[in-house]
Amino acid sequence: VAVRKIGKVVDKKGYTLIEVIIAVTVLAIVVVPITSLLTQSTYSNIKSKELMLATALAQEKIEELKVLSFQQIQESLGAWTEEEVESTDFAFIRRVEIEQENANLLKIIVKVHGDSEVVRIATYRGRY
């Protein structure tokens, strides 16, 4: 682009400082929210995975206890067991508590503690 100024022809090549500042500002306005969104999405995915694994560990323990008889479970009454369970990305502590609701009903509580979440699943076992 050639611009004629007072009898001289001046070539206008390149960008001015103002144009560069405006371009960088527009880019920052677009990139910063997207980066924030991606960071939050990654964090949410990690927490979801942790919660999913903790729930699976709790359910797994409930299923193990379902095969035991009422008497076998009742022998553990008042006691609790705690074990550490590790996966590739997380470490959990799984705790089982057994409470007697009445003479024919036991309450089994499984709690799985993760880095930030606690999953608690309870079920009942009756004498039948």
N, C-alpha and C positions, 0 to 999 in steps of 0.2 A: 504494500500500500504506500503510495507516495502522497505526501501532503505538501502543498505549496504554501510557504510562509514568506511573506514580504519579498518576493522576488527569488526565493531559494526553494529548491526541491529537497525535502528532508525525507529519508526513508524511516518508517516507523517499524522497527523489528523488535520482537520480544515482548515481554509483559512488563507493565509498570508495577511498582511495589504495591500500590493499592489493589490492583487486580490479583496479585498473589495473596495478599492478606484476605481479600474477599473469598477467594477460592479455598483457602485453608480453613476459614471460618465456616463456610458452607459444608465442607468435608467433615469438620469436627461436629457440627450440628447433626449430621447424618450418622457418623460412625459411633459416637459416644453412646447414644441410646441403644444401638444395635449390640454393642459390646456388653453393655449392662444387661440387656435382655438375654444374651447368650450365657453370661456368667450366672445369672439367676436360674436359667433353665438347667444348666449343668448341676448346680447345687440342689435343685429340686429332684433331679434324676437320681442323684446319689442318696438323698434322704428317702426317696421312694423305694430304691433298691434295698436299703437297710431295713425299712419297715416291712417290706415283702419277705425278706429273709427271716426277720424276727418272728413274723406271723407263721411262717412255715415251720420254724423250729418249735414254736409253742404247739402248733397243731400236731406235729410229729410226736411230741411227748404225750399229748392227750390220747393219740391213737395207740401208743405203747401201753398206756395205763388202762385203756378200754378192754384189753384182752385179759387183764388180771381179774381174779374173782373178788367179790366184795370183801371176803375175809383177808385176802392178800393185801388189799389196799388198806383195810382197817388196821392191820398190823403196823402201818406207818403213821397212824393217827397222831396228830400233834407234832410230829417230826416234819422236817423239811429237808429237801436235798438241794444242793446247788452244784452246778457244773459249769465249766467254761467251755464254750463252743466257738471255734474259729472258722471263718471262711477265708477266701482269698483276700477280701477287702475289709472285712469287719471282724471284730471280736465281740462275743456276746456272753452274758452270764444268764443261765437258765435256772430258775428256781421253782420247785414244786412244793406246794403246801396242801395238806389234807386236813379238813375240818369235818367234825360230825355235826350234822344238822339235827338229826334225831336218831333213834335206835336203828332205823332202817334206811338212812339216807346219809351219804357222804358227799362233801363238796370238794372237788379237786380244782386247785388254782395253779395255773402255770404262768409265770412271769418271765419274760425275756427282756433283759436290759441291754440296749445297744449303746452306741456312743452318745446319742441324744434322745432316743425314743425308748419307751417302755411299752411292750405289748403284754396285755393281760387277758388270758382266756380262762374261763371257768366252766366246769361241767359238773353234773351230778351223777352219782352212782348209787343205785338203790339195791337193797337185798330183795331178790326175787327168786 
